[in-house]
Structures are given as structure tokens and as C-alpha cells.
Amino acid sequence: MILNMDGAKPIYLQISEWLEREILNENFKSDQKIYSQYQLAEMFTINPATAAKGLTLLVEENILYKKRGLGMFVASNAREIIINKRKSQTLKGLVIDIVMEAKRLDVSIEELIQMIRDVNKREAGE
């Protein structure tokens, strides 16, 4: 992953979202140790304090937990927490944007649902 240093999204949020994706993709599994703030800082050429802020955010959300003297580990229910968070925040926001755009374009709910079905079929290779 390459961080967008010039973007509007703070770097620590990009770090936390990257770690979430890694957990969702099962590159990090439950109770597995993850990178330290210093490893993340080296990987992404950022300040260790910035990396620590991204890790702290995930600890506050109960996605990661600390073991004193050993580092940070993935919580046993981390994937479920991330999935629920993204459904309620990210996906809901996208749906709101799509529905509002459909209204502006006079696309009916039925047409919109059919578009979603068509895309789903295409992505499934049907």
C-alpha cells in the first residue's frame, strides 16, 4: 500500500484502514501479532507517533489489543467488528449517495435495484 501524503485523509487513518483491510483479507488472523509502530513507520516512511496513533485508534475500537512488553495483537472478533463498522458507516454512506444521485436523475428504486442486480451478476461471472 502506498499512503497518500498529500490527500485530505490523515495518515494515521490511512494506516488504520490499511490494517483493517489486512485483517479482513485474513493476512492477520485472530490473536496474531501485528507490526509495531516502529515497523509501520519504517515501512511507510512516517513518524512513529503517527503510526502509533493509527494503532491506538484500532485499540480503542477493540480491533487490536496490547500485551504488555509483547506488542499489539488482533482481537478474536476483529473481523466482525470491522465488517459491522464498514456496513454501518461506509456502505450506508455509499447507499445514501447512490439513492440521492438516482433521485436527481429520476431513476426509480426498481431501476436502481435492477442495476445493482446486473452489476452483481457481472461480478459473479454469470
C-alpha positions as CSV (number, residue, x, y, z in Angstrom):
1,M,0.0,0.0,0.0
2,I,1.1,3.5,-0.8
3,L,0.0,6.3,1.5
4,N,-1.4,9.5,0.1
5,M,0.7,12.0,1.9
6,D,-0.9,15.0,0.1
7,G,-4.5,13.8,0.5
8,A,-7.3,15.1,2.7
9,K,-7.3,11.9,4.8
10,P,-4.9,11.9,7.7
11,I,-2.0,9.4,7.5
12,Y,-2.9,7.7,10.8
13,L,-6.4,7.0,9.4
14,Q,-4.8,5.5,6.2
15,I,-2.7,3.3,8.4
16,S,-5.7,2.1,10.5
17,E,-7.7,1.4,7.3
18,W,-4.8,-0.5,5.8
19,L,-4.6,-2.7,8.9
20,E,-8.3,-3.2,8.8
21,R,-8.1,-4.4,5.2
22,E,-5.2,-6.7,6.1
23,I,-7.4,-8.2,8.8
24,L,-10.4,-8.5,6.5
25,N,-8.2,-10.2,3.9
26,E,-7.0,-12.6,6.7
27,N,-3.4,-11.6,6.3
28,F,-3.6,-11.1,10.0
29,K,-5.6,-13.6,12.0
30,S,-7.1,-13.6,15.5
31,D,-4.5,-13.3,18.3
32,Q,-1.7,-12.8,15.7
33,K,0.9,-10.2,16.5
34,I,0.9,-7.2,14.1
35,Y,3.5,-4.7,13.2
36,S,4.8,-2.3,15.8
37,Q,4.6,1.4,15.4
38,Y,8.3,1.4,14.5
39,Q,7.9,-1.3,11.9
40,L,5.0,0.7,10.4
41,A,7.0,3.9,10.5
42,E,9.8,2.2,8.6
43,M,7.5,0.5,6.1
44,F,5.7,3.7,5.2
45,T,8.5,6.3,5.9
46,I,6.4,8.1,8.5
47,N,6.8,9.3,12.0
48,P,6.4,6.5,14.7
49,A,4.0,8.8,16.6
50,T,1.7,8.9,13.5
51,A,1.8,5.1,13.2
52,A,1.1,4.8,17.0
53,K,-2.0,7.0,16.5
54,G,-3.3,4.6,13.9
55,L,-2.7,1.6,16.1
56,T,-4.3,3.4,19.1
57,L,-7.4,4.0,17.1
58,L,-7.8,0.3,16.4
59,V,-7.2,-0.5,20.1
60,E,-9.9,2.0,21.0
61,E,-12.3,0.2,18.6
62,N,-11.4,-3.2,20.2
63,I,-9.9,-4.4,16.9
64,L,-6.4,-4.7,18.4
65,Y,-5.3,-5.4,22.0
66,K,-2.0,-4.8,23.8
67,K,0.1,-7.3,25.6
68,R,2.5,-5.5,27.9
69,G,6.0,-5.9,26.6
70,L,5.0,-8.1,23.7
71,G,3.2,-5.7,21.3
72,M,-0.2,-5.5,19.6
73,F,-2.4,-8.4,18.6
74,V,-5.5,-8.9,16.6
75,A,-8.7,-9.3,18.7
76,S,-10.5,-12.6,18.3
77,N,-13.6,-10.8,16.9
78,A,-11.7,-8.1,14.9
79,R,-13.1,-9.2,11.5
80,E,-16.7,-9.0,12.8
81,I,-16.1,-5.5,14.3
82,I,-14.6,-4.2,11.1
83,I,-17.4,-5.8,9.0
84,N,-20.1,-4.3,11.2
85,K,-18.4,-0.9,11.2
86,R,-18.0,-0.8,7.5
87,K,-21.6,-1.9,6.9
88,S,-23.0,0.8,9.2
89,Q,-20.6,3.6,8.1
90,T,-19.0,3.1,4.7
91,L,-21.6,1.0,2.9
92,K,-24.5,3.0,4.3
93,G,-22.9,6.3,3.2
94,L,-22.4,4.9,-0.3
95,V,-26.0,3.8,-0.5
96,I,-27.2,7.2,0.6
97,D,-25.1,8.8,-2.1
98,I,-26.4,6.4,-4.8
99,V,-30.0,6.9,-3.8
100,M,-29.6,10.7,-3.8
101,E,-28.0,10.6,-7.2
102,A,-30.7,8.2,-8.5
103,K,-33.4,10.7,-7.3
104,R,-31.6,13.6,-9.1
105,L,-31.5,11.5,-12.3
106,D,-35.1,10.4,-11.9
107,V,-34.1,6.7,-11.6
108,S,-36.7,4.7,-9.9
109,I,-35.9,2.4,-7.0
110,E,-36.8,-0.6,-9.2
111,E,-34.4,0.6,-11.9
112,L,-31.7,1.1,-9.2
113,I,-32.3,-2.4,-7.8
114,Q,-32.0,-3.9,-11.2
115,M,-28.7,-2.0,-11.8
116,I,-27.4,-3.5,-8.6
117,R,-28.5,-7.0,-9.6
118,D,-26.9,-6.6,-13.1
119,V,-23.6,-5.5,-11.6
120,N,-23.8,-8.3,-9.0
121,K,-24.3,-10.9,-11.8
122,R,-21.5,-9.4,-13.9
123,E,-19.1,-9.5,-10.9
124,A,-20.1,-13.1,-10.1
125,G,-19.3,-14.1,-13.7
126,E,-22.8,-15.1,-14.5
